[in-house]
């Protein structure tokens, strides 16, 4: 059998002007063989014919028709599923080791006779025209705040031409988060694209029709305020929002790499994490400067001011000095009991307004069925009615720090139930009227001294304006390095 290197030697010899006989001798082949390869002008591996016959019998020869019929009616069936079906139908006929052969047969059928596959059509992006956004969950990053897992969502915005992007930390998928994130992006961008595309935003819409209509109305108002034309992808077609999906992957990968370099995934505060994330996004955008400048020149102008993202609700303060907002319970000052207040629901916090004045502000609870009761709102009434404390529905909210809980437990061990409740409420009242931090520090001192805890003792310590040194307040005297020089002098013993 003639090899490639023989034909190469033959052609080189002929190129040097040698006769066919001389070239054939150099290539170690007969003159007739040399003449055939000379006239063919190809190497042996170029003329090798593919084998079209089987070297062994096909074990599935008589069941392919049935298999292809199953696939024709149910294209989503996997080869493993059909193979297990055949093993049950024909016990002992097909061994597990034959699965690969069966899978190859189905793969060939899908590529030659199966249903057509979905085709993706690359789009031409025009500067300043299209932007996309969506929510994404970065839970795989393992970010913690002060040692606790930080459950959050990112609202992610991208320009499809330059891939310039922006991300806002959110706590759930709702209209306030969408409005805040969208406006954060375009105001940082300094201009407005002509069109904006999102998914169908079903997770941000409540189940009842009224809420869905309200969401649509608010969303359209947001786009209209910024003179942007909105589009939604078709149901079940996430690839139509493909640019933002790819941007999700890039951003989360970049964040993960930056966290590895940082050496820790824990942050002291949400604000520190926000600055870290913004730094990562800024680095990603730095590599898109040329296309971004081209796009920025044709963006539309921003409106004169941002559109308020908050949802407004008028609610009445109940007799328990609480209000219900989005299926969660919040306390307000007891002086507002029976009054109507306006609640402004922002992405991450809630404001309470009364008589055109903001009277309170607190973090927004996530989910439903939760509660946030501030002891300062109700402590005056509890001191007058201490019997209500023992079975108070939101009692656990009335322990602002772990030391307050420890103090209550210590009082319960020394006093009867009602007496312990009255004593603890007096300490809590002191924290509301003086300083929670000072009371907490005094409790810490009493625990360290193993002293008995009561409201009078805590009050006396607070009046002394006792200041407990925190770990970060500890000072270390500067070391005089000259003292070490003496060790180098002759005659100084070790």
N, C-alpha and C positions, 0 to 999 in steps of 0.2 A: 504493500500500500504506500503510495507516494505521500510524503509529509510536506508541510508548508515550507520548511527550510530547504528542501530539495528543489522545489520550484523556484524559490528565491535565488539559490545558487545558479540554477539554469539560466534565469533571466539576466543575472549579473554577468555571466560568462558570455552570453550572446551580445550583451551591451558592450562588452570589451572587444567585440569583433571576432570572437572565436567561431569556428564552424559548429554546426549542429552536433556532429559526432563528438567534437572536443568538449562542448558544453554539456552534452549528455554524460560523458565520462566523468566530468567534474562533479555533476549532480548525482552520480551513482544511479543512473537509470538507463534504460535502453534508448536507442535512437528513435524508435517508433513512439515510445512513451513520451520522450522529450518533445517530439514533433506535435503530439496531441496537446500537451500542456502549453507549448508555445502558441499554438493556434487558438487555444481556449482563452488565454490571457487572464486567468483567475487562479487564486490559490485553492488548494483542496478543500479547506473549511468553508469556502464560499459556494461550493457546488454540492456540498453534502446535502442530501435530501432528508427531510424530516420523516421519521418513521410514522406511518399511518396505521399500522397494524398493532394488535395487542400481543404481548409476550406471554400473557396468562389469561385464563378465563375470567370474565367479569362476574363476580358473585351476585351482583344485583341486576343482571341482564333481564330477568323476567319480572322484576318489580319496578323498573323505572317508570313504566307507563302509569302505574298506580300512584307512584310518588309525584310525578309531574302533574297528575290530575289533582292531587291534594294541594300542591303548591299553586296551581292555577286558580283554585277556589279560595285559597287562603295564603296570599303571598307573604304574609308575616310569619308563617310557620318556620321554625328553625330546624336545621338538619338534625340536631340532637333529639328534638321532640319526635320527628318522624322515625328516626332510627330506633328509639325506645318503643314506639308503636309497632314497628316491624318485628322487634325482638319478642314482644308479647304475642303478636299474631302468628309468628313462626318460631315457637320455642326451640332453642338449641341450634338454630340455623346460622345466626349471625353473632359472631364474637365481638367483644368490646374493641378489640384491636382493628376491626374493619371500619370503625367510625370514620377515620381519616379518608379512606377511599370513598365512602358514601358522601362525605362533606365536599370532596373535590368534584364529584359528579354533579351535585346540586349547584356548586359554584359555577361550573361551566354552563349549566342550564340557565341560570339566572343571567349570565352574561350574553347568551346567544338567543334564548327563546323566552326568557322571563319578561315580566312587565317592565316598561321603561322607567328609568330612575329619574328622580328630581334633578333638574339642572339649575345651577345658580348662574345668574347673568350679571357679570361685573358692570357697575354703573359709572358713568362719567360724573364727577362732582365738580360743581361750579363754585368759585369763591363767593362767600357771603350769602349763600342761598339756604342750605339745609343744616339744621342742628338736630341732634337726637338726645334723648335722656331716658333714664330708667333708674329704678332702685336696685341695689345689689347688697347682699349680705356678706360681710367680711369675717364671718365667724371662725373660719379656718386660720385666721391670723393669730388667734389666741391672745388678743390684747386685754390687759387688765388695768384697772385704775385703782391705785392704792391697794394692790393685791387682790382685788375682786374682779371676776370676769365682767367685761364691759360688753353688754349685749346692745348692739347698735346696727343701724342701717346707713348706707351711703347713697345720697342722691347724686347721680353721676351724669354730667352734661358734656357733650363733645360736638365740635364742629366737624362735619364729615370731610371737608376739603383739606384743612390743615391738621386735623386731629388734635387741635387745642382742646384741653379738657379742664374741668373743674369738679370738685366734689365737696359736698356738705354733709356733715355728720347729723343724722336724724335718729329718732327712736322708734318710729313706726312709719308705715306707708299711709299717709293721709294728705288731705289737700294742703294743710298748713306747711307740711314738710316739702311738698312739691312746689308750692308758691315761693317759700323761702329759698329753696335750693335753686330754682330757676332764676330768681331775681339776683341771688348772690352771684350766679355764673355770669349773667349778661352785664351786671354792673361792674364786675371785675374785668370782664371782656372789654367794656367801654363802647359797646355797640350792639345792634340787634340784627340777627339773621332774618331773612325773609320768611322762612318756613321752619316749623318745629315738629318733629315726629316722635311719638311715644308708643308704648304698647297700649292695650285697651284699658289700662289703669283699673282693672276690676278689683284689685286688692285695696285700692284707696276709696272705694265706693261702698257704702252700706247696702244691706240687702233690700231695704224698703225703697219703693219707687220714689217717694218724696226726697229722700236723701240723694238718690242717684240723679234726680233732676236738679237738685240744689248744687251737687258737685259739678255737673255739666255747665250749669249757669256760671258758677264761680270760675271754672277753668276757662270758659270762653271769655269771661270778663278780663281775666289775667292776660290772655293772649291779645285781646283787643286793646288793652291799655298800652301794650308794647308794640302794637301794629305788626303782629306776627300771625301768619296763617298756620293753623294746626292740622296735623294728620295723625291718624291712628292706623296701626298695622292690622291686618286681617286676623281674626281669631285663629289661634293655633299655628301662626306663621311667624315665629320669633326671628327667623332669618331676615325678615323685612326690616328689622331694626338691627341689622348685623354689625354696623359700625360701633354702636354702643356696647354690644355684646363682646366684641373683640377688645374694646377699650376696658371693659370690666376685667378681663383676664390680664391685660397688660398692667393695669393699676394695682391689682391685688398681688401680682407677681413682684412688681417694683416695691410695694410696701413690705412684702415678706422679706425681700433681699435687704432692704434698708433696716428692718428690725433685726435681722441676723448681724449686720455690721454694728448696729447699736449695742448688741450684747444683752439686751433686755427687752421684754415685751410689756413691762410694767411702767405706768406713768403716774406721776403724783396727782395729776388732775386731768379733767377732760380738755381743758385749755392747752395743756402741754401736749397732749396727743393731737389736738387740732393743729397746733403749730408744726408738729412733726409731719403730719399728713400733707399739709400745705407745702412744706419744703420738698417732699417727694414729688408732688404734682408739678411744682415749679421747675424741678430738674427735668421732668419728662417734657414739659412745654418748651424748655430751652433748646431742644434739638429740632424744634419745628418752627423756628423763628422766621425763616425766609418765607415759607408758605403762609404763616400766620400774618406777616406784614402785608402780603399780597391780599389776603382775605380781609384784614382789618380795614383796608382802604375803601372797601365797598359795602361795609356793614351800615345798617340804618342807624339813625340817631336815637339815643335813649330818651325816654319821656322826662319831663321836668322832675318827677319824683317817683319813688317806688309806690307800688300798690300795697295797701295794708293786707297782710296775710292772715291776720287773726279772724277767727269766726266769733261772732257776737251772740250771746244768749242772755235773755232776761230770766232770772230765776228768783224764787222766794226763799229766804233763809228760814229753815225749819226750827222748831222748838229746841232741837238738840244743838243748835248753833252750827249746823252743817248745811252744805249745798250739794246737790247731785249734778255732776258734769260728766257727760260721756260715760255713764254707767259706773262712775267712781265717786267716792265721797270725800269732801274736803271740809275742814272746819274754817269758820270765820269768826271775827270778834263777836262776843255774845251781845254787844250793844246793837248788832244788826238783826237780831232775832225778829222775825215777822216782817222785815223790810224786803223790798224788791231790789236786787242788785244786778248790775250788768257784768257778765263774765266774758272776758276776751281770751279766747283759746289760741295760743300760739303753738309753734312747733314743739317747744321744749318747756314752756312754762304757761301759767294761767294767771291772769290779772283780774282782780275784783274791783269794780268801779261803783261808786255811790255818789250821787249828787255831783256828777261831772268831775269826780276826783278819784284817783286811784288810791284805794285804802289797803290793798294787800297784793302780794305777789308770791307765788310758790311754784316749785317744780311740778310739771305735768306728770301724772301717773300713767304708766303704760299698761295696756290690757284693760280688763274690766273686773268689777267686783272688788276693787282695792280701796284703801282709805288712807288719808293723811290728816291726822288730827294734831294740831299744835296746842300744847298744854297752856300756852299763854292766853289763848282765846277763851278758855273755860275755867281756868284755875280759881278765879274769884268766886264763881258759883260752887265749885267743888269744895272749897274750904268751908262754905256755908252748909253744904250738904255732903259731908264726908261719907255718909252711908251709901251713896251712889257709886263710890269708887270700886268696891269689891267686885261687883258684877257688871261694871261698865263695859259695853261692847268693844270700845276702842282703847281699853286700858293699857295694852302693850305700847301704844303710841305715847304714853305719858311717862316713859323712861327715856329721856333724851340721850343719856350715855349709859355705858355698862355699869358705871359706879352708882348711878341712881338706882338701877335695878338691884345691885348688891346691897345698897343701903336699905331698900325696902325689905329685902330678904332678911337682913340682919335685924331689923325692927320686928319683923314677924316672929323671929325666934325668941325675942326678949319680951314682947308685949302681946296682949290679946289682939284679935283681928281688928276691931274698930279703933283701938288705941294706936295700933301700928299704922292704920290708914291715915288717921288724923295727923300723926307725927310726920309721916312721909309727905302728905299734902302740904304741911307747913314748910318743909324743906323745898318742895317744888315751888311754892308760892314765893319763897325767898329767892329762888333762881329767876323767877319771872320779874321780880321787882328790883333785884340787885344785878347779878351777873351769873349766868349759867356757868361760865368758865371758872369764876371764882368759887362757886359752890362745889363744882366738880373737883377743883384743886384741894379744897378743904376736906372733902370726903376722902380723897386719896391720902392726905396726911393722916387722918384719923384711922384709916385702914392700916397704914404703915406702922402707926403707934399701937395698934390693936386696942384703940380706945373705944369707949361706948359712943354710939352715934345717936344724937337727938337734935331737934331743930334749934334749940337754944345754943348748944355748943357750936353748931355750924354757923349760926348767926353771929356769935361773938367773934369767931375766926374771920368771917367776912368783914366785920367792922374794923378788924385790925389790918385790913388790906393786905392780908398774907399773900406773898408772891412765892410760888413754888417754881424752882428752877426746872425748866424743861431740858431734855437731853441736848437740844441744839444750843441751849444757853450756857452749857458748861465751857469754861475757858481753860486752856492749857498754857502754862507759863512757857515763855520762850527759853530754849536751851542755850546756854553759853558754850559754844564749841571750843572756846579757848581752854576750858578745863581739860580737854582731851590732849592738849599739847604737852601737858606735864608728863603724860605717859611715855612720851618720846624722849624725855630728858635723861641723860646718863645718871645712873645711881638710883633711879626710881624703881622700887621693887614691883613685881607683878601683883 
